[in-house]
């Protein structure tokens, strides 16, 4: 009986620690992804002379061509609607 109780306590502690580690790792991964996306957005060249008109942005595929590839990939996994992806 004592052996089973010790095993239960050890297993409970292991699973509890594992859940905390997973949450911390998940947050670290999301923050790292945000930092990568932010760096790509800042690095992207832009000019007021080359900025597309609102008519051009009505075509969602054309609008998504302006978005960095990594951000497009992120949005593909986060948002279902192409219109919403282009709007973001």
C-alpha positions, 0 to 999 in steps of 0.5 A, spaced: 500 500 500 505 504 501 509 503 495 503 504 491 502 511 494 509 513 493 508 511 486 502 515 485 505 521 488 511 521 484 507 520 478 503 526 480 508 530 481 512 528 474 505 529 470 504 536 474 511 538 472 511 536 465 504 540 464 508 546 467 514 545 462 509 544 456 506 551 458 512 555 459 515 551 452 509 553 448 509 560 451 517 561 449 515 558 442 510 563 441 514 569 443 520 567 439 515 566 433 512 573 434 519 576 434 521 572 428 515 575 424 516 582 427 523 582 424 521 580 417 516 585 417 521 591 419 526 588 414 521 588 408 522 594 404 516 599 403 515 605 399 509 610 398 510 610 391 509 602 390 504 601 395 498 598 392 491 601 391 485 599 395 482 596 388 488 592 388 487 589 395 480 587 393 484 581 390 486 577 396 491 573 392 494 580 390 494 582 397 497 576 400 503 577 395 505 583 399 505 579 406 512 576 408 512 568 406 513 566 414 507 571 416 503 568 410 504 561 413 503 563 420 496 566 418 494 559 414 495 555 420 491 561 424 486 563 420 481 560 415 478 565 411 483 568 405 479 575 406 481 575 414 488 573 412 489 579 407 486 584 412 490 582 417 
